[in-house]
Amino acid sequence: MFTGIVQIPGKLRSRERQGPGFRIGVDAAFERLELGESIAVNGVCLTVSALLPAGFAADLSAESAEKTTLGRLEIGARLNLERALAVGERLGGHFVSGHVDGAARVIDVATVGPARRVRVRAPAELLHLIAGKGSVCLDGVSLTVNALRGADFELMLIPHTLEVTTLRELRPGQELNLEVDLLARYVERIMTGSMKGSHA
């Protein structure tokens, strides 16, 4: 479990084919990494499979490579990294599982004083799970939805977010890993389950 509060930047060092998936190498300045621990890499929950001199390696399944941007990012790309939440730590963002629902696309980026307003298009099958003033996770960053605009939603990126995450590099057409609010998934499951049960 994660919070969507990025801890440090990283860099995609390598991506090598491994069966139907990949093994990726990540440069990361974390202290005392442990084999088997979970790290959110651009919002994707990955397991540390090997320790490297300046980071770690993780295995990327074929599904993760297809469903997220990690199978397509250029080598050398900057990454948002977060270690798993420990019991007793502050929950500064929202509950994030690291299980990406799909790829969203940046439609527009506008400067608003020291901040930026970003319009993002979600996959059609996920749009109903996004609510105004609700939470989403984009490339591992917990964000609040400012408004819904038809098939799109808008966000405001504050200066701190722009300073410490890769979102300062956003451009129209860019793909982002999207995880909808965990609570929205469960509400949908309860509602659809209830409706199915009522027709039985």
N, C-alpha and C positions, 0 to 999 in steps of 0.2 A: 504494500500500500504506500502511496506517495501523496504529496500535497500540491504539486504543481508549482512549488516555489523552487526555482532553479538555484542550485548551490554553486556550481562552477561551470565555466565553459570547457569544452573539449574539442577534439578534432578527429575526424575520420582518417585514420592512418592507412588502413588497408581493407580490402574486401576480396576474399578468395573463395572460389566455388568449393563447396563441401557437400557432396551428394546433391540432393535437390535444392539445398539452401546455400548459405554462406557462413564463413567465419569472418567476423570483422575485428579489426584492431582499432582501439580508441586511445588517443593520448588524453590523459586525465591526471590532474595533480592531487588526487585524493590520497589521504594518509591511511596506512594500514588497511588496504583492501584485503578482503578475504575471498578465497575460492568459494563459489556457490552463492555469494550474496547477490541481491537484486539491485540493479541500477536502471533508472529510467533514462533512456537515450533518445532525445527528441520525443519524449512521451511514450516510448516503447519499453515495456518492462523486459529486460534482458538479464541473463544469469552470467556472472563472471566465470568463464570456463578456463582461463589461464591468466596469470599475472605477467605483465610485461614491464621492462625497465622503467617506462614512463607512463604506464597505464594498464590496460587490460584487454583481453580478447573475449568475445562473446559469440555464441552461435545464433544464427538467424535462420529460422525455419523458412521453407518455401512459402508458406502462407503469410508469414510476417514480411518477407521480402516483397510479396505481391501486393499486400494490403496497405503497407506503409511506404514512406519515402526512403527508408534505409537501403533498399535494394537498388535505388536509382541515384542517390546522392553522389556528387563528384568526390573523389578522393581529395582530402584536404579541406572538405567542408567543415565549418564550425558547428558544434553540437551543444545542445542544452543538456546538462547532466544533473541528476538528483539521486542520492542514495535513498533506500527505503526508509520509511518513517519508523522511528523507534518509539516504543511505548513511553509516554511521559513527555514527549517533545511537543512544542507548540505546533498547532495546526493552523498555519497562516493562510493557506489557500482553500482548497476543498478536497474531499476524498477523491483520489485519482488511482485507478487500478493499474494503469500502464497497458491496458488492453485496448488498442486503437480500434475505433469503429470504422474508419475509412479516411480517405484523403479529401480535404477541403481545398478550395482554390481561392487565392486572393484576387478580388475584382478591382479594388481601388485602394490607394493609400493617399491620404491628404494630411498635410501639416496643419495643426491647430495650436498655435502658440508653441509651447515647448513639447506638446504631445502630438500624437498622430491618430487620426481616425482611420480605421481599416474596415473595409467591407469585404466579407468573405461569403462564398457560396458553398453550402453544405451539399453532400449527396442528397438527392430527393428523398431517399428512404430514411434519412436521419433527421430531416428538417423538423418533423413534428415532435422530436425529443429535445428541441432547443427552445428555451423560453426567454422572453425579455426579463432582464435583471437576474437571470439564472446564470449558472456557471458552465463553461466549456474549458477544455484543455487543448491547446494548439501547440504542437511541437514541444510538449512537456511543460507549457506555461499555463497556470491557472488564470483565467480571465473571466470578466463579467460581461454578459451580453447587454449592450446598451439599447439596441432596438432591432426589431425584425422588419425587413424590407422585402416582402414577397418571398422569393427563393433565397434571399441573402440575409445575413445578420451583420450588425455593426459593433465594433469594439473601439474603445479608446485606450491607447498605449501611453501610460504615464512615463515621464522621463526616467524613473528608476528602472522600469521594465526595459526601456530602450537601451539603457546603459549596460545591464547585466545579462541580457539574453540575445539570441540571434534574431529576434523579431525586428530589431532596428534595420535589418537588411531586407525587409519584405519588399516585394515588387509585384505588380499585377501579373497574373498568370502563374505565380509560384504555388506549388502544392505544399500543404501542411498536414501533419498527422492530427486527426481530430478524434478526441474522446468526449462523448457526451456525458452529462452529469450521471453518475452512478445511480442516484435516486430516481432519475427519469426512466432509466432502464427497468428498475423494479416496479415503478408505478405502472409502466406499460405492461409488464408481465402480469401484474395483478389484475389490471383492467381487462386485458385480452383473455386471461384465464377465467375471470369471472363471467365475461360475456359468453365464452365457449361453454362454460358450465351451465349457464342459464338456458341454453338452447338444447341441452342434452336430454 
